[in-house]
């Protein structure tokens, strides 16, 4: 089963939001029933990134890359990056993968790699 992360499209004006908002930032419509869910694209451009080297003990990696990616539809998302030598503006492709393991649950998010 392929996992997806969803954006929220306002039914009144068509503005796409991520993450969920109670009020449309464009037309100010509000309420849970005024938005449709739409899957987010997986491809985009890397806008900025950083590496965290001093991680808590529960992380099983020595270094964790995080980046902000502008998706093909213009939305910006944060996700992990698994790229040895990232460059600003490079094309990336994201997959929905486990980004954190809890005792009884897995947390999923974007993990981006070079396109």
ZIDA-V213353 format. One record per pair of residues at least 24 apart in sequence whose C-alpha atoms are under 10 Angstrom apart, sorted by the first residue. I is the first residue (numbers start at 1). J is the second residue. Records with the same first field share a line. If there is no record, write none. Layout:
I = J  J
//
This chain:
2 = 95  96  97
3 = 39  95  96  97  108  109
4 = 38  39  40  41  42  95  96  97  108  109  110
5 = 37  38  39  40  41  42  95  96  108  109  110
6 = 36  37  38  39  40  41
7 = 35  36  37  38  39  40  41  75
8 = 32  34  35  36  37  38  39  40
9 = 34  35  36  37  38
10 = 34  35  36  37
11 = 35  36
16 = 40  73  74  75
17 = 75  76
18 = 75  76  77
19 = 75  76  77
40 = 71  72  73  75  77
41 = 71  72  73  74  75  93  94  95
42 = 69  71  72  73  92  93  94  95  96  110  111  112
43 = 69  70  71  72  73  91  92  93  94  95  112  113  114  115
44 = 68  69  70  71  72  73  74  75  76  77  89  90  91  92  93  94  112  114  115
45 = 69  70  71  72  74  76  87  88  89  90  91  92  93  114  115
46 = 70  71  76  77  78  81  86  87  88  89  90  91  92  93  112  113  114
47 = 76  87  88  89  90  91
48 = 78  86  87  88  89  90
49 = 78  79  80  81  86  87  88
50 = 80  81  86
51 = 80  81
58 = 100  101  102
59 = 99  100  101
60 = 100
65 = 111  112
66 = 111  112
67 = 110  111  112
68 = 112
69 = 93  94  110  112
77 = 109  110
78 = 109  110  111  112
79 = 109  110  111  112
80 = 109  110  111  112  113
81 = 110  111  112  113  114
82 = 111  112  113  114
83 = 111  112  113  114
84 = 113  114
85 = 114
86 = 113  114
87 = 114
90 = 114  115
91 = 115
//
